[in-house]
Amino acid sequence: MDYKKEGPTCKCISRKSFGHTGYTGTIAWADPDKQIIFIFLSNRIQPDEENKKLIKMEVRGKIMEGVYEAIK
């Protein structure tokens, strides 16, 4: 992973992890090293397409980080 670039995940994921994000802010991510599958469903475009709170607040990465912390 190139941690110099911003992305939808936390920096705690392994190099073997993979996933996909969707237009509405959803994310499905798997990390075989940690045996984690992370699925986050959202509707980022509510109330309109200009809503960027999910991205600006880094919600997906923060929740994912909490999951990794919880299983340590």
C-alpha positions in Angstrom: 0.0 0.0 0.0 1.2 3.5 -0.7 0.5 5.3 2.6 1.6 8.6 1.1 -1.7 8.7 -0.8 -5.1 9.1 0.9 -7.5 6.3 0.7 -10.6 4.7 2.2 -8.7 2.3 4.5 -6.6 2.7 7.7 -2.9 2.3 7.6 -3.2 -0.9 9.7 -4.2 -3.2 6.8 -1.7 -5.8 5.5 -0.1 -5.7 2.0 -2.2 -8.7 1.0 -5.5 -6.9 1.7 -7.8 -6.0 -1.2 -11.2 -4.4 -1.7 -13.5 -2.1 -3.6 -15.2 1.1 -2.8 -18.5 2.4 -4.4 -19.8 5.7 -5.5 -22.1 6.1 -2.5 -19.2 5.5 0.0 -19.7 1.8 0.5 -16.5 -0.3 1.0 -15.9 -4.0 1.0 -12.3 -4.9 2.1 -10.7 -8.3 2.9 -7.4 -8.9 4.7 -6.4 -12.5 4.5 -3.4 -12.0 6.9 -5.7 -10.9 9.7 -8.7 -12.9 8.6 -10.9 -9.8 8.4 -13.7 -8.9 6.0 -14.8 -5.3 6.5 -18.1 -4.2 4.9 -19.3 -0.6 5.4 -22.6 0.4 3.8 -23.4 4.1 3.4 -25.3 6.6 1.3 -22.7 9.4 0.9 -24.8 11.2 -1.6 -27.6 12.0 0.8 -28.9 14.7 0.8 -27.0 15.4 -2.5 -23.9 14.6 -4.5 -21.9 17.5 -2.9 -21.9 15.8 0.5 -18.3 15.1 1.3 -18.5 14.5 5.0 -17.8 10.8 4.8 -14.5 11.5 3.0 -13.5 14.6 5.0 -14.1 12.9 8.4 -12.3 9.7 7.3 -15.2 7.7 8.7 -14.4 4.4 6.9 -10.7 4.4 7.9 -11.5 5.3 11.5 -14.0 2.5 11.9 -11.7 0.0 10.2 -8.9 1.1 12.6 -11.3 0.4 15.5 -11.9 -3.1 14.2 -8.2 -3.9 13.9 -7.6 -2.5 17.4 -10.4 -4.6 18.8 -8.9 -7.9 17.6 -5.3 -7.3 18.6 
